[in-house]
Amino acid sequence: MFYFFNRGSDYVRCEIRPSMLTNGFYEIAITEPGGAERVE
């Protein structure tokens, strides 16, 4: 599932997805306007 948020004229994409490391858990991947991604 994707969510898009705007910060001024930039957009931040948030993706909630099943965890690739732990079965049965989820992770959130946040993609910043410059393309950098962090996963929590």
Gaussian input, Z-matrix of N, CA and C with variables (Angstrom, degrees):
# hf/3-21g

backbone

0 1
 N
 C     1     B1
 C     2     B2     1     A1
 N     3     B3     2     A2     1     D1
 C     4     B4     3     A3     2     D2
 C     5     B5     4     A4     3     D3
 N     6     B6     5     A5     4     D4
 C     7     B7     6     A6     5     D5
 C     8     B8     7     A7     6     D6
 N     9     B9     8     A8     7     D7
 C    10    B10     9     A9     8     D8
 C    11    B11    10    A10     9     D9
 N    12    B12    11    A11    10    D10
 C    13    B13    12    A12    11    D11
 C    14    B14    13    A13    12    D12
 N    15    B15    14    A14    13    D13
 C    16    B16    15    A15    14    D14
 C    17    B17    16    A16    15    D15
 N    18    B18    17    A17    16    D16
 C    19    B19    18    A18    17    D17
 C    20    B20    19    A19    18    D18
 N    21    B21    20    A20    19    D19
 C    22    B22    21    A21    20    D20
 C    23    B23    22    A22    21    D21
 N    24    B24    23    A23    22    D22
 C    25    B25    24    A24    23    D23
 C    26    B26    25    A25    24    D24
 N    27    B27    26    A26    25    D25
 C    28    B28    27    A27    26    D26
 C    29    B29    28    A28    27    D27
 N    30    B30    29    A29    28    D28
 C    31    B31    30    A30    29    D29
 C    32    B32    31    A31    30    D30
 N    33    B33    32    A32    31    D31
 C    34    B34    33    A33    32    D32
 C    35    B35    34    A34    33    D33
 N    36    B36    35    A35    34    D34
 C    37    B37    36    A36    35    D35
 C    38    B38    37    A37    36    D36
 N    39    B39    38    A38    37    D37
 C    40    B40    39    A39    38    D38
 C    41    B41    40    A40    39    D39
 N    42    B42    41    A41    40    D40
 C    43    B43    42    A42    41    D41
 C    44    B44    43    A43    42    D42
 N    45    B45    44    A44    43    D43
 C    46    B46    45    A45    44    D44
 C    47    B47    46    A46    45    D45
 N    48    B48    47    A47    46    D46
 C    49    B49    48    A48    47    D47
 C    50    B50    49    A49    48    D48
 N    51    B51    50    A50    49    D49
 C    52    B52    51    A51    50    D50
 C    53    B53    52    A52    51    D51
 N    54    B54    53    A53    52    D52
 C    55    B55    54    A54    53    D53
 C    56    B56    55    A55    54    D54
 N    57    B57    56    A56    55    D55
 C    58    B58    57    A57    56    D56
 C    59    B59    58    A58    57    D57
 N    60    B60    59    A59    58    D58
 C    61    B61    60    A60    59    D59
 C    62    B62    61    A61    60    D60
 N    63    B63    62    A62    61    D61
 C    64    B64    63    A63    62    D62
 C    65    B65    64    A64    63    D63
 N    66    B66    65    A65    64    D64
 C    67    B67    66    A66    65    D65
 C    68    B68    67    A67    66    D66
 N    69    B69    68    A68    67    D67
 C    70    B70    69    A69    68    D68
 C    71    B71    70    A70    69    D69
 N    72    B72    71    A71    70    D70
 C    73    B73    72    A72    71    D71
 C    74    B74    73    A73    72    D72
 N    75    B75    74    A74    73    D73
 C    76    B76    75    A75    74    D74
 C    77    B77    76    A76    75    D75
 N    78    B78    77    A77    76    D76
 C    79    B79    78    A78    77    D77
 C    80    B80    79    A79    78    D78
 N    81    B81    80    A80    79    D79
 C    82    B82    81    A81    80    D80
 C    83    B83    82    A82    81    D81
 N    84    B84    83    A83    82    D82
 C    85    B85    84    A84    83    D83
 C    86    B86    85    A85    84    D84
 N    87    B87    86    A86    85    D85
 C    88    B88    87    A87    86    D86
 C    89    B89    88    A88    87    D87
 N    90    B90    89    A89    88    D88
 C    91    B91    90    A90    89    D89
 C    92    B92    91    A91    90    D90
 N    93    B93    92    A92    91    D91
 C    94    B94    93    A93    92    D92
 C    95    B95    94    A94    93    D93
 N    96    B96    95    A95    94    D94
 C    97    B97    96    A96    95    D95
 C    98    B98    97    A97    96    D96
 N    99    B99    98    A98    97    D97
 C   100   B100    99    A99    98    D98
 C   101   B101   100   A100    99    D99
 N   102   B102   101   A101   100   D100
 C   103   B103   102   A102   101   D101
 C   104   B104   103   A103   102   D102
 N   105   B105   104   A104   103   D103
 C   106   B106   105   A105   104   D104
 C   107   B107   106   A106   105   D105
 N   108   B108   107   A107   106   D106
 C   109   B109   108   A108   107   D107
 C   110   B110   109   A109   108   D108
 N   111   B111   110   A110   109   D109
 C   112   B112   111   A111   110   D110
 C   113   B113   112   A112   111   D111
 N   114   B114   113   A113   112   D112
 C   115   B115   114   A114   113   D113
 C   116   B116   115   A115   114   D114
 N   117   B117   116   A116   115   D115
 C   118   B118   117   A117   116   D116
 C   119   B119   118   A118   117   D117

   B1=1.4304
   B2=1.5244
   B3=1.3013
   B4=1.4581
   B5=1.5213
   B6=1.3157
   B7=1.4568
   B8=1.5157
   B9=1.3272
   B10=1.4599
   B11=1.5213
   B12=1.3173
   B13=1.4530
   B14=1.5191
   B15=1.3227
   B16=1.4603
   B17=1.5210
   B18=1.3170
   B19=1.4641
   B20=1.5156
   B21=1.3304
   B22=1.4651
   B23=1.5188
   B24=1.3243
   B25=1.4676
   B26=1.5353
   B27=1.3318
   B28=1.4638
   B29=1.5259
   B30=1.3176
   B31=1.4542
   B32=1.5176
   B33=1.3248
   B34=1.4559
   B35=1.5212
   B36=1.3337
   B37=1.4637
   B38=1.5289
   B39=1.3193
   B40=1.4619
   B41=1.5210
   B42=1.3127
   B43=1.4641
   B44=1.5271
   B45=1.3163
   B46=1.4584
   B47=1.5187
   B48=1.3366
   B49=1.4602
   B50=1.5286
   B51=1.3290
   B52=1.4729
   B53=1.5211
   B54=1.3210
   B55=1.4583
   B56=1.5155
   B57=1.3365
   B58=1.4596
   B59=1.5260
   B60=1.3378
   B61=1.4582
   B62=1.5334
   B63=1.3382
   B64=1.4618
   B65=1.5133
   B66=1.3050
   B67=1.4557
   B68=1.5272
   B69=1.3297
   B70=1.4514
   B71=1.5166
   B72=1.3351
   B73=1.4507
   B74=1.5293
   B75=1.3237
   B76=1.4588
   B77=1.5168
   B78=1.3226
   B79=1.4538
   B80=1.5155
   B81=1.3159
   B82=1.4522
   B83=1.5278
   B84=1.3192
   B85=1.4629
   B86=1.5278
   B87=1.3230
   B88=1.4595
   B89=1.5183
   B90=1.3292
   B91=1.4621
   B92=1.5174
   B93=1.3246
   B94=1.4648
   B95=1.5251
   B96=1.3408
   B97=1.4769
   B98=1.5259
   B99=1.3318
   B100=1.4605
   B101=1.5324
   B102=1.3440
   B103=1.4576
   B104=1.5193
   B105=1.3412
   B106=1.4692
   B107=1.5242
   B108=1.3283
   B109=1.4657
   B110=1.5208
   B111=1.3212
   B112=1.4589
   B113=1.5184
   B114=1.3135
   B115=1.4689
   B116=1.5161
   B117=1.3177
   B118=1.4584
   B119=1.5017
   A1=107.39
   A2=117.33
   A3=123.38
   A4=110.20
   A5=114.88
   A6=122.21
   A7=106.88
   A8=115.70
   A9=121.10
   A10=108.38
   A11=116.01
   A12=122.00
   A13=107.83
   A14=115.74
   A15=117.29
   A16=109.86
   A17=113.19
   A18=122.83
   A19=105.08
   A20=115.82
   A21=119.55
   A22=107.86
   A23=117.66
   A24=121.18
   A25=111.66
   A26=117.58
   A27=122.37
   A28=110.73
   A29=116.09
   A30=121.72
   A31=110.47
   A32=115.26
   A33=123.27
   A34=106.56
   A35=116.78
   A36=120.82
   A37=109.03
   A38=116.14
   A39=122.24
   A40=107.88
   A41=115.46
   A42=121.13
   A43=108.45
   A44=116.13
   A45=121.59
   A46=106.11
   A47=115.46
   A48=119.93
   A49=109.97
   A50=116.34
   A51=118.68
   A52=109.66
   A53=116.06
   A54=121.33
   A55=110.48
   A56=115.69
   A57=120.50
   A58=111.04
   A59=116.95
   A60=121.06
   A61=113.25
   A62=117.06
   A63=120.90
   A64=109.61
   A65=116.86
   A66=122.25
   A67=110.00
   A68=117.86
   A69=122.73
   A70=114.36
   A71=118.38
   A72=122.27
   A73=109.40
   A74=115.28
   A75=121.49
   A76=109.74
   A77=115.42
   A78=121.77
   A79=108.39
   A80=115.69
   A81=120.44
   A82=107.44
   A83=115.27
   A84=121.85
   A85=107.47
   A86=115.87
   A87=122.12
   A88=107.77
   A89=116.19
   A90=122.01
   A91=108.37
   A92=114.97
   A93=122.04
   A94=109.95
   A95=117.35
   A96=120.52
   A97=114.43
   A98=119.01
   A99=121.81
   A100=113.54
   A101=117.43
   A102=121.20
   A103=113.97
   A104=117.63
   A105=120.64
   A106=109.57
   A107=115.94
   A108=120.55
   A109=109.99
   A110=116.13
   A111=121.13
   A112=108.57
   A113=115.85
   A114=121.87
   A115=108.33
   A116=115.02
   A117=120.81
   A118=109.44
   D1=135.34
   D2=-178.43
   D3=-112.11
   D4=143.59
   D5=171.33
   D6=-130.48
   D7=142.84
   D8=178.30
   D9=-121.15
   D10=132.58
   D11=177.42
   D12=-125.55
   D13=144.83
   D14=177.09
   D15=-105.34
   D16=141.96
   D17=177.08
   D18=-125.48
   D19=95.80
   D20=-172.29
   D21=67.94
   D22=-123.73
   D23=178.14
   D24=-96.70
   D25=0.42
   D26=179.98
   D27=-97.54
   D28=155.57
   D29=177.97
   D30=-117.29
   D31=141.68
   D32=175.75
   D33=-113.79
   D34=130.09
   D35=-179.87
   D36=-104.42
   D37=132.18
   D38=176.27
   D39=-119.44
   D40=130.12
   D41=179.97
   D42=-123.27
   D43=126.63
   D44=174.13
   D45=-102.40
   D46=125.22
   D47=-173.86
   D48=-147.18
   D49=160.06
   D50=175.57
   D51=-61.67
   D52=141.38
   D53=-179.72
   D54=-66.41
   D55=136.51
   D56=177.81
   D57=-81.24
   D58=-16.67
   D59=-176.14
   D60=-99.49
   D61=-34.02
   D62=-174.48
   D63=-126.59
   D64=117.17
   D65=-179.46
   D66=-65.75
   D67=133.73
   D68=177.85
   D69=90.30
   D70=-2.63
   D71=178.84
   D72=-113.06
   D73=165.59
   D74=178.55
   D75=-121.08
   D76=160.66
   D77=175.89
   D78=-134.78
   D79=158.56
   D80=175.71
   D81=-115.57
   D82=128.77
   D83=178.34
   D84=-109.55
   D85=123.52
   D86=-177.81
   D87=-111.69
   D88=121.59
   D89=179.03
   D90=-107.63
   D91=118.35
   D92=-179.31
   D93=-78.11
   D94=164.35
   D95=-179.51
   D96=-55.19
   D97=-32.57
   D98=179.76
   D99=-78.64
   D100=-5.59
   D101=178.77
   D102=102.17
   D103=-7.95
   D104=178.13
   D105=-69.17
   D106=135.75
   D107=-179.08
   D108=-119.07
   D109=139.56
   D110=172.35
   D111=-128.75
   D112=146.33
   D113=-176.85
   D114=-121.00
   D115=132.26
   D116=178.51
   D117=-126.68

